[in-house]
Amino acid sequence: MAQKGVQLDRETFSCSICLDLLKDPVAIPCGHSYCMKCIKTFWDEEDERKIHSCPQCRQTFTPRPVLVKNTMLAALVEELKKTGLQAAPADHCYAGPEDVACDVCTGRKLKALKSCLVCVASYCEKHLQPHYDAAPLKKHKLVEPSKKLQENICSRHDEVMKMFCRTDQQCICYLCPVDEHKGHDTVSAAAERTERQRELEVSRQDIQQRIQDRQKDVKVLQQEVEAINRSADKAVEDSQKIFSQLIRLMENRSSDVKRQVRSQQEAEVSRVKELEEKLEQEITELKRKDAELKQLSHTEDHTQFLHNYPSLSPLSGPTDSSSINIRPLRYFEDVTAAVSAVRDKLQDVLRVKWTNVLLTVTEVDVLLSAPEPKTRAGFLKYSCEITLDPNTTNTRLLLSEGNRKATLMSERQSYSDHPDRFTDWFQVLSRESLTGRCYWEVEWRGRGVCVAVAYKNISRAGRMNECKFGQNDKSWVLDCNNNSSNFWCNKVQTPVSGPQSSRVGVYLDHSAGILSFYSVSETMTLLHRVQTTFTQPLCTGLWLWYSCGDSAEFCKLQQSEVV
């Protein structure tokens, strides 16, 4: 009996009021059983209404029934406790509003432990047991509890959707291909899942690889932050030391000037005092002589006068008075002027060099401009439209195609005078100022062309090298012809190897200081790359000098263009 009872629903022996196993069980007239204390407390609260009811079926009793312990039920509960029946589930075992409830439980439902995709139902631990014990049920697909099981049912045929329509990209049941999905490409849901699972795994691998790559990037950036901080701290420390050295140097120079001025002051004052003393002595002697002569001049006895006159000592030679011919000196004012000149010179140097210092600071560009593109499609993302500036055009160049094309002519064109015009070299600059990342292409015809990049302040008038692309520090140029190519900058020629092409691609990353020239045909081939520091916005330009009729045109580019 006890063994059979263990297999009964635990709720059968639980009080529906306290949800625990029955204690001193009593049966009320409707047949439901409760703990004696629980039902007494419940009825005590109903005494004022004079009507007492069953908490489960709500049947009412008048008068209040007398409660008598059910000794048989009490003995059964005690026996079941000994054989392993546990207390009723705690509240957290029951399904709440957010939980998936067991579809089999009656009354207060327990939380589902699994959902069956075949049965389209969810089961608590007890009601799930047949799926583990019965052979036919063992084949059913069990998943984590789901509230969306009804989504697996075909709304049209009320059948489980075990197939997938690839034509309409939706799950269907086995009856759907007969009507609305007739003739469609259908497979089993399992087969489609397998295919999608492979795609999912590929996507996951890609995501995981990207996560690893990004984690590496983050680590690099973290190291970069540390390096930036270390470098900045060292720069500040070193700069402070240098400025302290400059301050000490200026203080030492100030002390040197002060010491030398005081030394010279002392020497000059000593010389003047020495001369002053000599003059004072000479004055004293002269006064004494003058007194003697005065006294002799008053002698009335001629014989006595003549007798004493030869005895007077002769005057000593006068002090050299040339040393006291005061020149219009400014004394030490010239020192002040000299120091002021040094100060002005230092200020001028600082004004010029300080700009370089600040520019050097602002050019610290850690992030890390994107790498140079590898394909023409990548370059075309940075394509820019270039037009030529008529005000800069040499009069031997004819502009056409909306000022995108220049042709070298034998006769001068009737351009008006303009200070920006190249007067002697057959050159022209673009209207656009180039900063950031830019890409453009030049198509040329004839014997050759020079494709240039230059600062706007390049000189224009005359035949000096200052005006000529590639012959100064304000321009960079690729000289292309039918036989060879050369790169020029600041009068330095660099031979360029690579396939000859009538189209040249130019890539500029201004902040990174990168300038690259490419030969463009079916593929792109790097001809020459420059790594430098650009201090101003740039213009692109053309120089046609080989022969009349040569032309070059800036191409209209679109990102979708394919060579």
C-alpha positions, 0 to 999 in steps of 0.5 A: 500500500505504501509503495503504491502511494509513493507513485501518487501525485504529491498534491493528493496528500498536500493541504491546498491552503499551506501547500505542505503535507497534511498535518492532523488531516480532517475531511470536510463534508464536501470531501476535501481534506485540510490540515486541521489548523489551516481550515480552522483558521480559514473558517474563523475568518468566515465566522462573522458571515455565519457561512463557511465554505470549502477553499477549493470547491466553494461549497458552503456549510451551515452551521459550521461543521465539526472537525474530526481528525481523519485517523486513516489519512493521518496514518497514510501520510505518516507512512508515506513520509517514511517511504520517501514522499516529500513535501509539496513543491515550494512556491518557486516550483510552480509556474509564474506569469513569466514561466512555461507551465506544464500542460498536464498539471491540473490545479496549480501548475508546476514549471515545465522542465522540457517542451516536446516538439512532437507532442507540442506540449510542455511537461514538468518533471513528473509528467515528462517521465514517460518520455524517458520510459516509453520507447515510442516517446523516447524518439520525440524531440525535447527542447528547453521549455518554450512558450512558442510551441504553437508557432510550430503548428500550421494555422491552415492545416493544424499540423506540426510544421516539419518542412521548409519552403525555400521558395517562400522561405517559411516553415510549412506542414506536410500538407502545404505542398499540396495546395498553396506551396504546390510546385515550390522547392521544399525540403524537410525542416531538418535538412534546411536546418542542417544547411543553415547550421553550416552557414551559421557555423561559418558566420560564427567562425567569421564572427569569432575571427573578427572578435579575435582580430578586434581583441588584438586591435584593442590590445594594440590600441591599449599598447598605443595608449601606453606608448603615447602616454610614455612618449608624451611624458618623456617629451614634456620631461625632456622639453622642460629639461631643455627649457631649463637648460635654456633658462640657465644658459640665459641666466649664465649669459646674464651673469657673464654680462653683469660680471663683465660690465662690473669688471669693466666699470671697475677698471674704467673708474680706477683709470679715471680715479688714477688720472684724477689723483694725478691732476689733483697733485698737479693742481696742488703743485701749480698752486704752490708755485703760483704762491711762490711766484706771487710772493716773489712778484711782490718783492720791492728790492730789485736786487733781492728779486733777481737773487731769488728768481733763479732759485725757483724750481722749474715746473714739472711737465704737465699731465697728458691731457689727451686721455681726458679729452672726453669723447661723446661716449654712451658708456654701457648703453651699447651693451644694452643695445647689443643685448637687445639685439640678441633678444630680438634675434632670439625672438625672431628665431623662436617665432620661426622655429616655434611654428615648427615645434607646434606643427610637430606636436599637432602632426602626432597622428596616432590613429592610425589612418586606414591602410592604403587600399589594395584594389582599384575599387578601394582607391575609387572610394576616395576618388575626387573630381579635379578641374584645372584653374584657368588663372594658373594656365600657361598661355601655350596650354589649351583647356577643354572638357570642362577644364579637365583637359590640357593640350600643348599648342604651338600658338599662345592662347588669349588668356588675360593677365593674372598673377597666378599664371605660370609665365614660362613653364607649360604648367597648370594647377587644379582649382581644388585644394587637396587634403585628407585622402584623395585619389585621381587618375590622368589619361595622357596622349602623345609623347609624354606628360608630367603629373604633379602635386604642389603647394599653392604658394609655388612660384609662377613667374619666370624660368627659375627652378622655383617655378618648375615642378619637381625642381624645388621643395614645394612640388613632386612630379612623375614624368611619364613618356613612351619609353621611361618614367622618372620621379622628381623632387627638389632637383633629385631624379629617381628612375621609376620601373614598372609597366608603361600605361597611358593612365596614371593613378595618384593616391594622396593621404595628406595627414599620413604624408603618403603620395603614391603613383600607379600605372593603371591598366587591367591591374594597378601597379605601384610606380613610386611612393613618397613618405614625407610631411605635408605642411600645407594643402596641395594642388595637383597639376600638369606639365606638358613639354614634350611636343605640341599636340600632347594632352592630358585629362583628369578622368571622371571616376565613379566608385562602381567603375571597373577596369 
